[in-house]
Amino acid sequence: MDIKIQIIVAAGVLLGLAAIINMIRKKSLELQYALAWLFVGGGILVLDCFPQILTWLAHEAGVASPVNMLFFLGFCFSLVIIFTLTVTVSRMSTQIKELTQAQALQKESRERKEDAGMKNNVKNKAKNDADVKNSVQ
């Protein structure tokens, strides 16, 4: 691989890693989701600095071209990311459903207490009105 391309790739990866670290620092990206991208960035840097590793991996896996091996690794990485995001969305969906149900139960309980309080106020007012009437007569 041409040294100029290696330098450009390394610079791009370092900029990407810096952006990810900055997002973690600003808390706009959680560390658990950023770790995969940090590892991939580190892996790309290693493969960029030592391209013979990719050639060796391709040879050991029986892949004809190192570029094909790179595409295969990218595909596998994408599948892992999609699976973890699906699990996360599923968990969040369950949490949202449980929180919505809990909120509805709290609202119903609050409304029952308010209704019971209003009924007591009506009874007390009627009793007070009757007492006032009796005292006037």
C-alpha positions in Angstrom: 0.0 0.0 0.0 1.2 3.5 -0.8 2.5 5.4 2.2 0.4 8.5 1.2 -2.8 6.4 1.4 -1.7 5.0 4.8 -1.1 8.5 6.2 -4.4 9.7 4.9 -6.3 6.7 6.4 -4.4 7.0 9.7 -5.3 10.8 9.9 -8.9 10.1 9.1 -9.1 7.3 11.7 -7.5 9.5 14.3 -9.9 12.3 13.6 -12.8 9.9 13.9 -11.5 8.6 17.2 -11.0 12.1 18.5 -14.6 12.9 17.5 -15.9 9.8 19.3 -13.9 10.6 22.4 -15.2 14.2 22.3 -18.8 12.9 22.1 -18.2 10.6 25.1 -16.7 13.5 27.0 -19.7 15.7 26.2 -22.0 12.8 27.2 -23.7 12.8 23.8 -22.6 9.2 23.3 -22.5 6.5 26.0 -19.3 4.7 26.5 -20.9 1.2 26.1 -21.9 2.1 22.5 -18.7 3.9 21.7 -16.4 1.0 22.7 -17.1 -1.0 19.6 -16.3 2.0 17.4 -13.1 2.7 19.4 -12.0 -0.9 19.0 -12.7 -0.8 15.2 -10.8 2.5 14.9 -7.9 0.9 16.8 -8.1 -2.2 14.5 -8.1 -0.1 11.4 -5.0 1.8 12.7 -3.2 -1.5 13.3 -4.2 -2.8 9.8 -3.1 0.5 8.3 0.3 0.5 10.0 0.8 -3.3 9.4 -1.1 -4.2 6.1 0.6 -7.6 6.1 -1.7 -8.6 9.0 -4.7 -8.4 6.7 -2.9 -10.4 4.0 -2.1 -13.1 6.6 -5.7 -13.1 7.9 -7.1 -13.4 4.3 -4.7 -16.3 3.6 -5.5 -18.1 6.8 -9.3 -17.7 6.2 -9.0 -18.9 2.6 -10.1 -15.6 1.2 -8.5 -14.8 -2.2 -8.0 -11.1 -1.7 -7.2 -9.0 1.5 -9.8 -6.5 0.3 -12.5 -9.2 0.4 -11.3 -10.1 3.9 -11.7 -6.4 4.9 -15.3 -6.4 3.5 -16.1 -9.6 5.3 -14.8 -8.2 8.6 -16.9 -5.0 8.0 -20.0 -7.1 7.4 -19.5 -9.1 10.6 -19.0 -5.9 12.5 -22.2 -4.5 11.1 -24.1 -7.6 12.1 -22.8 -7.4 15.7 -23.8 -3.7 15.9 -27.2 -4.3 14.5 -27.8 -7.2 16.9 -26.7 -5.2 20.0 -28.9 -2.2 18.9 -31.9 -4.6 18.5 -31.4 -5.9 22.0 -31.1 -2.4 23.3 -34.3 -1.3 21.5 -36.1 -4.3 22.8 -35.1 -3.6 26.4 -36.1 0.0 26.1 -39.4 -0.9 24.7 -40.1 -3.2 27.6 -39.0 -0.4 30.0 -41.3 2.1 28.3 -44.3 -0.2 28.6 -43.6 -0.9 32.3 -43.2 2.8 33.0 -46.4 3.7 31.2 -48.3 1.1 33.1 -46.9 2.3 36.4 -47.7 5.9 35.6 -51.3 4.9 34.7 -51.7 3.1 38.0 -50.4 6.1 39.9 -52.7 8.4 38.0 -55.7 6.2 38.8 -54.8 6.0 42.4 -54.4 9.8 42.6 -57.8 10.3 40.9 -59.5 7.8 43.4 -58.1 9.7 46.3 -59.2 13.0 44.9 -62.7 11.6 44.2 -62.9 10.3 47.8 -61.8 13.6 49.1 -64.4 15.5 47.1 -67.2 13.1 48.3 -66.1 13.7 51.9 -66.2 17.5 51.3 -69.7 17.3 49.9 -70.9 15.2 52.9 -69.2 17.7 55.3 -70.7 20.7 53.5 -74.2 19.1 53.6 -73.8 18.3 57.3 -72.6 21.9 58.0 -75.5 23.3 56.1 -77.9 21.2 58.1 -76.3 22.3 61.3 -76.5 25.9 60.3 -80.2 25.5 59.4 -80.9 23.8 62.7 -79.1 26.5 64.7 -81.0 29.3 62.9 -84.4 27.8 63.7 
